[in-house]
Amino acid sequence: MKLEEKLEGWKNLAREIAVPGVAIAVLDGGNPVWSAGFGAANATLPVTSNTIFEAASLSKQVVAFAALKLCQSSLLELDTPLAHYVPEVNLELDPQLGEITARHVLSHTSGLPNWIPETEIAVTQFQPGTRFSYSGIGFQKLQAVIEKITNSSLEEHLQETIFQPFKMQNSSFVWHSNMEARAACGHDQNGEVLPKNTVTRAHAAHSLHSTVTDLAIFLQEFLKSELLLEMLQPQVQINQNVSWGLGWGLEQCTSGQFFWQWGNNPGFRPLMAGSRDTGFGLVMLTNGANGDKLWKPILEDLTGEIHPALTWLEEN
C-alpha cells in the first residue's frame, strides 16, 4: 500500500480522537522520501510539512547531539561531573548532585526528578548511574554546562552548530514573532485551543519549535553521523526489549534495533523514531493532547512490526 493510501486511514483516526492537525515525514535508507500534513494548525491555517509545532522533548535529541559534538572537540567529558564545569550550589543539601555527569543526564540515570516547581530545589532520588528515571531537570543542568563552556546561550550555540549547518531554517529553542504565521496551536483532549507557549529563553528539555521537514533533515544527519554508534550504545536496561542510549530510547524489534523519543507539551504530542539497520525514520508532529494515540498505529503501519517501546510508554 502506498503512503498516500495509508494517509486516508490516518486522517480518519485523527478525526476520531480529536487531534486537529498532524505532520509526518518518512525516511528510507537514511534519506527523506515523503512528507505530508493534514488537518488544522489553528482556526484559519491548514497543516503542511512546513507548519511549526512545539517539538517538546524532541528537544533532548538536538541537545544530546550537540553535547556529543562538544565531547568530540574535547570541550566536554561524558564522565566528568557537571559540577566540574558549573559549581553545584546545593551540595550540602545533597552531595550526590556533585556526582552527576553528562552520561547520566543523557541516559536518564542522573537520579533527578523529571520536573519540579520553580520554587523547589532539585535533589537526587537515587545514586546517579544506578538505574533509569526519566529527567528533564537533568537536561537543565547540562544546558548550564553547555552555555558555560561555549560562552553562548543554548539557542546561539545550537543555531551555530546544528540548525544553520544543517539548513534547519525553521527551528529554534525560543519563540520568534515571525513564527506566528505558520505556527500550530496546541489543543486539549476535547480539541479546545490552549494558550501558546512563547518561550523567550531556551529550555534544553522541551522548548524546541520546528517542522517535520527540519526534523527529517536532523534525522538524516544523525543517521549518517559518526556519533550514531556511540549514541545508540545501550547505557541502561529498562526491560527485556527497551533500554536507553546517549539521548535516545532504544528498543529491540524483530528486524533489529530502533531508536526513538516522544514528547509531551500541553497540547502537543510528537514522536521521532528510526532504525540504524535500515535507515528508516519517522517524524510525527501533532497539535492535540490525544496525539499519542496515533503513534502506535502509524509506526506499526509503516514498519509492519510491533514496537515494545510504545507498549512500555503506555504502561508507564
BALOBA-1460 file (C-alpha; in Angstrom, 3 decimals):
// residues 316
<rec num="1" residu="m" x="0.000" y="0.000" z="0.000"/>
<rec num="2" residu="k" x="1.332" y="3.422" z="-0.932"/>
<rec num="3" residu="l" x="1.756" y="6.058" z="1.759"/>
<rec num="4" residu="e" x="-0.898" y="8.239" z="0.138"/>
<rec num="5" residu="e" x="-3.389" y="5.386" z="0.614"/>
<rec num="6" residu="k" x="-2.377" y="4.932" z="4.268"/>
<rec num="7" residu="l" x="-2.829" y="8.656" z="4.760"/>
<rec num="8" residu="e" x="-6.612" y="8.455" z="4.467"/>
<rec num="9" residu="g" x="-6.794" y="5.991" z="7.336"/>
<rec num="10" residu="w" x="-4.552" y="8.201" z="9.472"/>
<rec num="11" residu="k" x="-6.742" y="11.232" z="8.762"/>
<rec num="12" residu="n" x="-9.849" y="9.316" z="9.834"/>
<rec num="13" residu="l" x="-8.195" y="8.151" z="13.039"/>
<rec num="14" residu="a" x="-7.024" y="11.673" z="13.894"/>
<rec num="15" residu="r" x="-10.577" y="12.981" z="13.465"/>
<rec num="16" residu="e" x="-11.983" y="10.200" z="15.652"/>
<rec num="17" residu="i" x="-9.667" y="11.031" z="18.565"/>
<rec num="18" residu="a" x="-9.917" y="14.850" z="18.264"/>
<rec num="19" residu="v" x="-6.378" y="15.571" z="17.065"/>
<rec num="20" residu="p" x="-6.778" y="18.717" z="14.913"/>
<rec num="21" residu="g" x="-3.545" y="18.525" z="12.919"/>
<rec num="22" residu="v" x="-0.703" y="16.146" z="12.072"/>
<rec num="23" residu="a" x="2.516" y="16.476" z="10.072"/>
<rec num="24" residu="i" x="4.543" y="13.403" z="9.111"/>
<rec num="25" residu="a" x="7.904" y="12.852" z="7.422"/>
<rec num="26" residu="v" x="9.317" y="9.446" z="6.473"/>
<rec num="27" residu="l" x="12.916" y="8.483" z="5.737"/>
<rec num="28" residu="d" x="14.069" y="5.411" z="3.831"/>
<rec num="29" residu="g" x="17.686" y="4.374" z="3.504"/>
<rec num="30" residu="g" x="18.602" y="7.386" z="5.623"/>
<rec num="31" residu="n" x="17.013" y="9.947" z="3.301"/>
<rec num="32" residu="p" x="13.679" y="11.823" z="3.499"/>
<rec num="33" residu="v" x="11.343" y="10.286" z="0.915"/>
<rec num="34" residu="w" x="7.858" y="11.504" z="1.851"/>
<rec num="35" residu="s" x="6.130" y="14.139" z="3.947"/>
<rec num="36" residu="a" x="2.600" y="15.369" z="4.401"/>
<rec num="37" residu="g" x="0.469" y="17.494" z="6.660"/>
<rec num="38" residu="f" x="-3.242" y="17.257" z="7.266"/>
<rec num="39" residu="g" x="-5.880" y="18.830" z="9.449"/>
<rec num="40" residu="a" x="-5.794" y="22.243" z="11.105"/>
<rec num="41" residu="a" x="-2.858" y="24.088" z="12.654"/>
<rec num="42" residu="n" x="-5.269" y="26.677" z="14.067"/>
<rec num="43" residu="a" x="-8.665" y="28.150" z="13.261"/>
<rec num="44" residu="t" x="-7.554" y="29.511" z="9.877"/>
<rec num="45" residu="l" x="-4.396" y="27.599" z="8.913"/>
<rec num="46" residu="p" x="-4.139" y="24.077" z="7.474"/>
<rec num="47" residu="v" x="-1.210" y="21.876" z="8.473"/>
<rec num="48" residu="t" x="1.567" y="21.378" z="5.917"/>
<rec num="49" residu="s" x="5.051" y="19.898" z="6.172"/>
<rec num="50" residu="n" x="6.285" y="23.422" z="6.932"/>
<rec num="51" residu="t" x="3.924" y="24.111" z="9.844"/>
<rec num="52" residu="i" x="5.819" y="24.969" z="13.025"/>
<rec num="53" residu="f" x="4.953" y="22.791" z="16.028"/>
<rec num="54" residu="e" x="6.216" y="22.577" z="19.570"/>
<rec num="55" residu="a" x="8.573" y="19.614" z="19.347"/>
<rec num="56" residu="a" x="8.524" y="19.166" z="23.141"/>
<rec num="57" residu="s" x="11.016" y="16.516" z="24.308"/>
<rec num="58" residu="l" x="12.417" y="16.007" z="20.816"/>
<rec num="59" residu="s" x="14.456" y="18.975" z="22.057"/>
<rec num="60" residu="k" x="16.539" y="16.466" z="24.010"/>
<rec num="61" residu="q" x="17.780" y="14.745" z="20.846"/>
<rec num="62" residu="v" x="19.158" y="18.001" z="19.452"/>
<rec num="63" residu="v" x="20.830" y="18.859" z="22.765"/>
<rec num="64" residu="a" x="22.245" y="15.340" z="23.114"/>
<rec num="65" residu="f" x="23.743" y="15.545" z="19.619"/>
<rec num="66" residu="a" x="25.250" y="18.948" z="20.435"/>
<rec num="67" residu="a" x="26.698" y="17.585" z="23.692"/>
<rec num="68" residu="l" x="28.374" y="14.672" z="21.916"/>
<rec num="69" residu="k" x="29.857" y="17.071" z="19.378"/>
<rec num="70" residu="l" x="31.370" y="19.017" z="22.288"/>
<rec num="71" residu="c" x="32.821" y="15.738" z="23.556"/>
<rec num="72" residu="q" x="34.371" y="15.197" z="20.116"/>
<rec num="73" residu="s" x="36.035" y="18.594" z="20.481"/>
<rec num="74" residu="s" x="37.274" y="17.691" z="23.986"/>
<rec num="75" residu="l" x="35.343" y="20.599" z="25.489"/>
<rec num="76" residu="l" x="33.107" y="18.239" z="27.454"/>
<rec num="77" residu="e" x="33.819" y="14.853" z="29.028"/>
<rec num="78" residu="l" x="30.972" y="12.361" z="29.357"/>
<rec num="79" residu="d" x="32.139" y="11.055" z="32.713"/>
<rec num="80" residu="t" x="33.377" y="14.255" z="34.347"/>
<rec num="81" residu="p" x="30.879" y="15.567" z="36.928"/>
<rec num="82" residu="l" x="28.907" y="18.549" z="35.644"/>
<rec num="83" residu="a" x="29.868" y="20.357" z="38.854"/>
<rec num="84" residu="h" x="33.426" y="20.493" z="37.486"/>
<rec num="85" residu="y" x="32.175" y="22.898" z="34.793"/>
<rec num="86" residu="v" x="29.437" y="24.714" z="36.708"/>
<rec num="87" residu="p" x="29.672" y="24.632" z="40.523"/>
<rec num="88" residu="e" x="26.690" y="22.897" z="42.124"/>
<rec num="89" residu="v" x="25.227" y="25.178" z="44.773"/>
<rec num="90" residu="n" x="23.236" y="22.584" z="46.726"/>
<rec num="91" residu="l" x="25.934" y="20.043" z="47.602"/>
<rec num="92" residu="e" x="25.424" y="20.495" z="51.337"/>
<rec num="93" residu="l" x="21.781" y="19.595" z="50.860"/>
<rec num="94" residu="d" x="22.526" y="16.678" z="48.528"/>
<rec num="95" residu="p" x="26.181" y="15.590" z="47.962"/>
<rec num="96" residu="q" x="25.094" y="13.251" z="45.145"/>
<rec num="97" residu="l" x="24.389" y="16.284" z="42.948"/>
<rec num="98" residu="g" x="28.144" y="16.613" z="42.575"/>
<rec num="99" residu="e" x="28.385" y="13.136" z="41.035"/>
<rec num="100" residu="i" x="26.055" y="13.723" z="38.069"/>
<rec num="101" residu="t" x="27.771" y="13.530" z="34.670"/>
<rec num="102" residu="a" x="26.688" y="14.194" z="31.092"/>
<rec num="103" residu="r" x="26.430" y="10.415" z="30.590"/>
<rec num="104" residu="h" x="23.979" y="10.220" z="33.495"/>
<rec num="105" residu="v" x="21.862" y="13.045" z="32.061"/>
<rec num="106" residu="l" x="21.783" y="11.666" z="28.517"/>
<rec num="107" residu="s" x="20.892" y="8.152" z="29.684"/>
<rec num="108" residu="h" x="18.348" y="9.415" z="32.253"/>
<rec num="109" residu="t" x="20.252" y="7.867" z="35.148"/>
<rec num="110" residu="s" x="21.040" y="11.135" z="36.968"/>
<rec num="111" residu="g" x="18.677" y="10.381" z="39.830"/>
<rec num="112" residu="l" x="16.969" y="13.741" z="39.369"/>
<rec num="113" residu="p" x="13.166" y="14.052" z="39.021"/>
<rec num="114" residu="n" x="11.578" y="14.754" z="35.669"/>
<rec num="115" residu="w" x="10.211" y="18.141" z="36.701"/>
<rec num="116" residu="i" x="9.541" y="20.218" z="39.826"/>
<rec num="117" residu="p" x="8.029" y="23.649" z="40.527"/>
<rec num="118" residu="e" x="10.483" y="26.530" z="40.082"/>
<rec num="119" residu="t" x="10.201" y="27.315" z="43.796"/>
<rec num="120" residu="e" x="11.583" y="23.896" z="44.770"/>
<rec num="121" residu="i" x="15.187" y="22.640" z="44.812"/>
<rec num="122" residu="a" x="16.010" y="19.563" z="42.730"/>
<rec num="123" residu="v" x="17.646" y="16.753" z="44.682"/>
<rec num="124" residu="t" x="18.534" y="13.243" z="43.616"/>
<rec num="125" residu="q" x="16.121" y="10.392" z="44.253"/>
<rec num="126" residu="f" x="18.805" y="7.681" z="43.990"/>
<rec num="127" residu="q" x="22.539" y="7.263" z="43.412"/>
<rec num="128" residu="p" x="23.438" y="8.656" z="39.952"/>
<rec num="129" residu="g" x="24.170" y="5.928" z="37.437"/>
<rec num="130" residu="t" x="22.381" y="3.120" z="39.262"/>
<rec num="131" residu="r" x="19.048" y="2.998" z="37.413"/>
<rec num="132" residu="f" x="16.781" y="4.671" z="34.864"/>
<rec num="133" residu="s" x="14.379" y="7.502" z="35.706"/>
<rec num="134" residu="y" x="13.391" y="9.972" z="33.001"/>
<rec num="135" residu="s" x="14.525" y="13.505" z="33.868"/>
<rec num="136" residu="g" x="14.050" y="16.866" z="32.213"/>
<rec num="137" residu="i" x="15.779" y="18.558" z="35.165"/>
<rec num="138" residu="g" x="18.997" y="16.768" z="34.210"/>
<rec num="139" residu="f" x="18.913" y="18.450" z="30.801"/>
<rec num="140" residu="q" x="18.573" y="21.818" z="32.516"/>
<rec num="141" residu="k" x="21.839" y="21.162" z="34.327"/>
<rec num="142" residu="l" x="23.512" y="20.012" z="31.104"/>
<rec num="143" residu="q" x="22.287" y="23.204" z="29.414"/>
<rec num="144" residu="a" x="24.064" y="25.306" z="32.033"/>
<rec num="145" residu="v" x="27.299" y="23.434" z="31.301"/>
<rec num="146" residu="i" x="26.948" y="23.818" z="27.519"/>
<rec num="147" residu="e" x="26.342" y="27.544" z="27.918"/>
<rec num="148" residu="k" x="29.343" y="27.871" z="30.233"/>
<rec num="149" residu="i" x="31.879" y="26.041" z="28.079"/>
<rec num="150" residu="t" x="30.715" y="27.624" z="24.809"/>
<rec num="151" residu="n" x="30.281" y="31.104" z="26.300"/>
<rec num="152" residu="s" x="26.956" y="31.445" z="24.485"/>
<rec num="153" residu="s" x="23.278" y="30.818" z="25.087"/>
<rec num="154" residu="l" x="21.957" y="27.376" z="24.198"/>
<rec num="155" residu="e" x="19.939" y="28.901" z="21.355"/>
<rec num="156" residu="e" x="23.001" y="30.665" z="19.917"/>
<rec num="157" residu="h" x="25.111" y="27.516" z="20.180"/>
<rec num="158" residu="l" x="22.529" y="25.280" z="18.519"/>
<rec num="159" residu="q" x="21.912" y="27.773" z="15.718"/>
<rec num="160" residu="e" x="25.632" y="27.955" z="15.014"/>
<rec num="161" residu="t" x="26.483" y="24.255" z="15.268"/>
<rec num="162" residu="i" x="23.331" y="22.420" z="14.165"/>
<rec num="163" residu="f" x="20.466" y="24.464" z="12.729"/>
<rec num="164" residu="q" x="22.466" y="26.657" z="10.354"/>
<rec num="165" residu="p" x="24.918" y="23.971" z="9.121"/>
<rec num="166" residu="f" x="22.040" y="21.516" z="8.570"/>
<rec num="167" residu="k" x="19.897" y="24.245" z="6.934"/>
<rec num="168" residu="m" x="17.127" y="23.775" z="9.510"/>
<rec num="169" residu="q" x="15.766" y="27.234" z="8.824"/>
<rec num="170" residu="n" x="12.525" y="26.828" z="10.778"/>
<rec num="171" residu="s" x="13.934" y="25.547" z="14.067"/>
<rec num="172" residu="s" x="14.517" y="27.448" z="17.284"/>
<rec num="173" residu="f" x="14.531" y="26.866" z="21.031"/>
<rec num="174" residu="v" x="12.980" y="30.294" z="21.573"/>
<rec num="175" residu="w" x="9.859" y="31.876" z="20.110"/>
<rec num="176" residu="h" x="10.192" y="34.456" z="17.338"/>
<rec num="177" residu="s" x="7.320" y="36.640" z="16.184"/>
<rec num="178" residu="n" x="7.890" y="35.602" z="12.561"/>
<rec num="179" residu="m" x="6.835" y="32.049" z="13.525"/>
<rec num="180" residu="e" x="3.279" y="33.180" z="14.198"/>
<rec num="181" residu="a" x="2.063" y="32.951" z="10.609"/>
<rec num="182" residu="r" x="2.955" y="29.232" z="10.361"/>
<rec num="183" residu="a" x="2.617" y="28.062" z="13.970"/>
<rec num="184" residu="a" x="0.252" y="25.352" z="15.159"/>
<rec num="185" residu="c" x="-1.824" y="25.894" z="18.297"/>
<rec num="186" residu="g" x="-1.985" y="23.154" z="20.891"/>
<rec num="187" residu="h" x="-5.353" y="21.566" z="21.727"/>
<rec num="188" residu="d" x="-6.588" y="19.696" z="24.787"/>
<rec num="189" residu="q" x="-8.237" y="16.251" z="24.785"/>
<rec num="190" residu="n" x="-11.534" y="17.787" z="23.724"/>
<rec num="191" residu="g" x="-9.999" y="19.726" z="20.852"/>
<rec num="192" residu="e" x="-10.131" y="23.094" z="22.633"/>
<rec num="193" residu="v" x="-7.325" y="25.566" z="21.875"/>
<rec num="194" residu="l" x="-4.642" y="26.043" z="24.561"/>
<rec num="195" residu="p" x="-2.584" y="29.223" z="25.131"/>
<rec num="196" residu="k" x="0.572" y="29.481" z="23.004"/>
<rec num="197" residu="n" x="3.866" y="28.879" z="24.779"/>
<rec num="198" residu="t" x="6.028" y="31.761" z="23.527"/>
<rec num="199" residu="v" x="9.257" y="30.994" z="25.389"/>
<rec num="200" residu="t" x="11.931" y="33.696" z="25.421"/>
<rec num="201" residu="r" x="14.742" y="31.585" z="26.901"/>
<rec num="202" residu="a" x="15.743" y="28.153" z="25.657"/>
<rec num="203" residu="h" x="14.933" y="25.100" z="27.771"/>
<rec num="204" residu="a" x="17.005" y="22.096" z="26.747"/>
<rec num="205" residu="a" x="14.340" y="19.608" z="27.758"/>
<rec num="206" residu="h" x="11.308" y="20.914" z="25.888"/>
<rec num="207" residu="s" x="11.321" y="24.304" z="24.109"/>
<rec num="208" residu="l" x="12.237" y="23.367" z="20.514"/>
<rec num="209" residu="h" x="9.886" y="24.715" z="17.831"/>
<rec num="210" residu="s" x="10.333" y="23.033" z="14.457"/>
<rec num="211" residu="t" x="8.755" y="21.458" z="11.364"/>
<rec num="212" residu="v" x="8.716" y="17.866" z="10.147"/>
<rec num="213" residu="t" x="10.847" y="18.998" z="7.214"/>
<rec num="214" residu="d" x="13.567" y="20.333" z="9.513"/>
<rec num="215" residu="l" x="13.424" y="17.361" z="11.879"/>
<rec num="216" residu="a" x="13.665" y="14.952" z="8.950"/>
<rec num="217" residu="i" x="16.884" y="16.753" z="7.996"/>
<rec num="218" residu="f" x="18.135" y="16.356" z="11.573"/>
<rec num="219" residu="l" x="17.299" y="12.634" z="11.485"/>
<rec num="220" residu="q" x="19.074" y="12.284" z="8.138"/>
<rec num="221" residu="e" x="22.195" y="13.976" z="9.515"/>
<rec num="222" residu="f" x="22.078" y="11.823" z="12.638"/>
<rec num="223" residu="l" x="21.816" y="8.601" z="10.626"/>
<rec num="224" residu="k" x="24.994" y="9.406" z="8.695"/>
<rec num="225" residu="s" x="26.897" y="10.850" z="11.654"/>
<rec num="226" residu="e" x="29.946" y="9.193" z="13.153"/>
<rec num="227" residu="l" x="28.249" y="9.798" z="16.519"/>
<rec num="228" residu="l" x="25.475" y="7.327" z="15.634"/>
<rec num="229" residu="l" x="27.003" y="4.171" z="17.109"/>
<rec num="230" residu="e" x="28.108" y="5.869" z="20.300"/>
<rec num="231" residu="m" x="24.734" y="7.450" z="20.941"/>
<rec num="232" residu="l" x="22.873" y="4.198" z="20.239"/>
<rec num="233" residu="q" x="25.016" y="2.106" z="22.579"/>
<rec num="234" residu="p" x="22.769" y="0.940" z="25.465"/>
<rec num="235" residu="q" x="23.678" y="2.595" z="28.759"/>
<rec num="236" residu="v" x="20.896" y="1.272" z="30.997"/>
<rec num="237" residu="q" x="18.431" y="-1.600" z="30.545"/>
<rec num="238" residu="i" x="14.777" y="-0.812" z="31.275"/>
<rec num="239" residu="n" x="13.174" y="-4.151" z="30.424"/>
<rec num="240" residu="q" x="13.863" y="-7.087" z="28.127"/>
<rec num="241" residu="n" x="13.311" y="-5.076" z="24.942"/>
<rec num="242" residu="v" x="13.770" y="-1.436" z="25.968"/>
<rec num="243" residu="s" x="16.945" y="0.390" z="27.026"/>
<rec num="244" residu="w" x="18.389" y="3.887" z="26.831"/>
<rec num="245" residu="g" x="21.466" y="5.144" z="24.999"/>
<rec num="246" residu="l" x="23.036" y="8.604" z="24.995"/>
<rec num="247" residu="g" x="19.967" y="10.727" z="24.359"/>
<rec num="248" residu="w" x="17.828" y="8.134" z="22.579"/>
<rec num="249" residu="g" x="15.463" y="5.466" z="23.818"/>
<rec num="250" residu="l" x="16.297" y="2.081" z="22.268"/>
<rec num="251" residu="e" x="14.107" y="-0.909" z="21.524"/>
<rec num="252" residu="q" x="14.807" y="-4.367" z="20.167"/>
<rec num="253" residu="c" x="12.364" y="-5.252" z="17.401"/>
<rec num="254" residu="t" x="12.122" y="-8.268" z="15.120"/>
<rec num="255" residu="s" x="14.132" y="-6.512" z="12.399"/>
<rec num="256" residu="g" x="16.778" y="-5.119" z="14.764"/>
<rec num="257" residu="q" x="17.367" y="-2.081" z="16.945"/>
<rec num="258" residu="f" x="15.142" y="1.012" z="16.697"/>
<rec num="259" residu="f" x="15.770" y="4.344" z="18.396"/>
<rec num="260" residu="w" x="13.024" y="6.733" z="19.469"/>
<rec num="261" residu="q" x="11.877" y="9.727" z="21.512"/>
<rec num="262" residu="w" x="8.414" y="11.010" z="22.359"/>
<rec num="263" residu="g" x="7.237" y="14.421" z="23.527"/>
<rec num="264" residu="n" x="4.539" y="15.741" z="25.827"/>
<rec num="265" residu="n" x="3.987" y="19.503" z="25.959"/>
<rec num="266" residu="p" x="0.491" y="20.841" z="26.702"/>
<rec num="267" residu="g" x="-1.474" y="20.227" z="23.511"/>
<rec num="268" residu="f" x="1.440" y="18.700" z="21.545"/>
<rec num="269" residu="r" x="2.465" y="15.019" z="21.241"/>
<rec num="270" residu="p" x="5.375" y="14.416" z="18.822"/>
<rec num="271" residu="l" x="7.257" y="11.193" z="18.062"/>
<rec num="272" residu="m" x="10.575" y="10.554" z="16.331"/>
<rec num="273" residu="a" x="11.859" y="7.056" z="15.598"/>
<rec num="274" residu="g" x="14.281" y="5.282" z="13.313"/>
<rec num="275" residu="s" x="16.356" y="2.217" z="12.559"/>
<rec num="276" residu="r" x="20.115" y="2.308" z="12.237"/>
<rec num="277" residu="d" x="19.982" y="-1.013" z="10.350"/>
<rec num="278" residu="t" x="17.646" y="0.079" z="7.542"/>
<rec num="279" residu="g" x="17.837" y="3.876" z="7.645"/>
<rec num="280" residu="f" x="14.103" y="4.081" z="8.216"/>
<rec num="281" residu="g" x="12.949" y="7.198" z="10.008"/>
<rec num="282" residu="l" x="9.695" y="8.754" z="11.153"/>
<rec num="283" residu="v" x="8.934" y="12.246" z="12.428"/>
<rec num="284" residu="m" x="5.366" y="12.831" z="13.582"/>
<rec num="285" residu="l" x="4.199" y="16.175" z="14.994"/>
<rec num="286" residu="t" x="0.680" y="16.586" z="16.368"/>
<rec num="287" residu="n" x="-1.141" y="19.523" z="17.939"/>
<rec num="288" residu="g" x="-3.573" y="17.587" z="20.096"/>
<rec num="289" residu="a" x="-3.309" y="16.083" z="23.583"/>
<rec num="290" residu="n" x="-4.546" y="12.783" z="22.125"/>
<rec num="291" residu="g" x="-1.785" y="12.704" z="19.528"/>
<rec num="292" residu="d" x="-0.004" y="9.875" z="21.344"/>
<rec num="293" residu="k" x="-2.831" y="7.575" z="20.284"/>
<rec num="294" residu="l" x="-1.581" y="7.940" z="16.702"/>
<rec num="295" residu="w" x="1.980" y="6.832" z="17.426"/>
<rec num="296" residu="k" x="1.470" y="3.075" z="17.559"/>
<rec num="297" residu="p" x="-0.905" y="2.617" z="14.581"/>
<rec num="298" residu="i" x="1.139" y="4.856" z="12.290"/>
<rec num="299" residu="l" x="4.556" y="3.460" z="13.260"/>
<rec num="300" residu="e" x="3.289" y="-0.120" z="13.002"/>
<rec num="301" residu="d" x="1.638" y="0.737" z="9.679"/>
<rec num="302" residu="l" x="4.958" y="1.971" z="8.319"/>
<rec num="303" residu="t" x="7.245" y="-0.747" z="9.688"/>
<rec num="304" residu="g" x="4.947" y="-3.765" z="9.768"/>
<rec num="305" residu="e" x="6.104" y="-4.801" z="13.227"/>
<rec num="306" residu="i" x="5.354" y="-4.370" z="16.919"/>
<rec num="307" residu="h" x="7.313" y="-1.725" z="18.850"/>
<rec num="308" residu="p" x="7.905" y="-2.663" z="22.519"/>
<rec num="309" residu="a" x="8.833" y="0.923" z="23.442"/>
<rec num="310" residu="l" x="5.314" y="2.144" z="22.721"/>
<rec num="311" residu="t" x="3.857" y="-0.604" z="24.882"/>
<rec num="312" residu="w" x="6.256" y="0.388" z="27.671"/>
<rec num="313" residu="l" x="5.204" y="4.038" z="27.301"/>
<rec num="314" residu="e" x="1.532" y="3.113" z="27.601"/>
<rec num="315" residu="e" x="2.253" y="1.232" z="30.836"/>
<rec num="316" residu="n" x="4.375" y="3.961" z="32.441"/>
